Amino acid sequence: MVDLARRQIGLFLGILLSVSAVVIALIIYTMTMEKLKQIATLKLIGAPDRTIIGLIVQQALILGATGWGIGLTLVLVVKDYFPRRVVLEPFNVMVLAGIIFAVCIVASGLGVRAAMKVDPPTALGG
Amino acid sequence: MAPNEILIDVHGVAKHFGKGETRVDALRDVGLQVRAGEVIALLGPSGSGKTTLLNVIGCILAASAGRVALDGETVFDGEWLRHDLRRLRLDKIGFIFQTHNLLPFLTAEENVAVVLDLASWSTEKARARARDLLDYLEVDRRAAAKPALLSGGEAQRVAIARALANRPRIILADEPTAALDSKRAGLVMDLLRKLAAEQEACIVTVTHDEKIFDRFDRLIHLRDGRLADA
């Protein structure tokens, strides 16, 4: 019984993380696409690729950390209102933070790819 | 620093796009020299090659043939002679755009300092230089404002400060007054002329704006990729 519940929770967690990864990737991609002219401007004035990649990854990590923080706060605030609960140990919370960190790094790949394709002349003209 | 030093020397530059029947010759055997202190305008109808020439001088587009020397250094001679083109642009060229292209999440001061951060200046020195430039361009009281809160004229002055931050001697401007009314356009051009004289820089401007033609030392007309007259 316990093993079945553990597997069900594991499955839920897996699905949620996969969906989160796709959602984070799409959000980062969309945010990057909205900033193509700014990225082109940075390239034009001399910013190296590593600076631009750093900005996008930083954005993804801030997004992930914010989500992790809000999620954890929500869990701590509402958990007492539920009749049945799963024990959430500090170790699990930290593992989840590590997984979210990795997901954000991978998910920012789409945005980085779009940013690397932008030509500096895009910054010129209206 | 010689007063009439040649800062831009473009010789026999050609640029074509496509091949065979789809080939378009954007520039044909263009030669141009611009000296320190000069403010020139590139004029011509749409498709005449003026933006292509600006891109070639700005090291953001490789010519198909010809030679380009900037501030005494030959950077292109049939091929790029420098491979760190972004560093080259950072060190030698300042860009001013049609719309100011300031980064919306940074303040006016940070927008100027960002160029110096890229050039590896210390944060304190970069901020001090940014404040000096904003003061020089009389927008220092707006240093803490985000671009969305600046007027068109103020934003363009901040953009000019950003272009000047790393002390480039070549300023390339793409329709810098297009978004401004005639009074502000005149003020911006007077400011650019003053900068060119004081900083011994040259300014190359692509423009259609007839109301500022009298502010240039030379008007360079391009037609079908060739210099019509200079």
Interface residues (C-beta under 8 A of the other chain):
Chain A: K37 Q38 T41 L42 K43 L44 I45 G46 A47 P48 T51 D119 P120 P121 A123 L124 G125 G126
Chain B: T51 L54 N55 G58 I60 L61 R86 R87 R89 L90 D91 F95 F97 Q98 T99 N101 L103 P104 V114 V115 L118 A119 R162 D174 E175 A178 A179
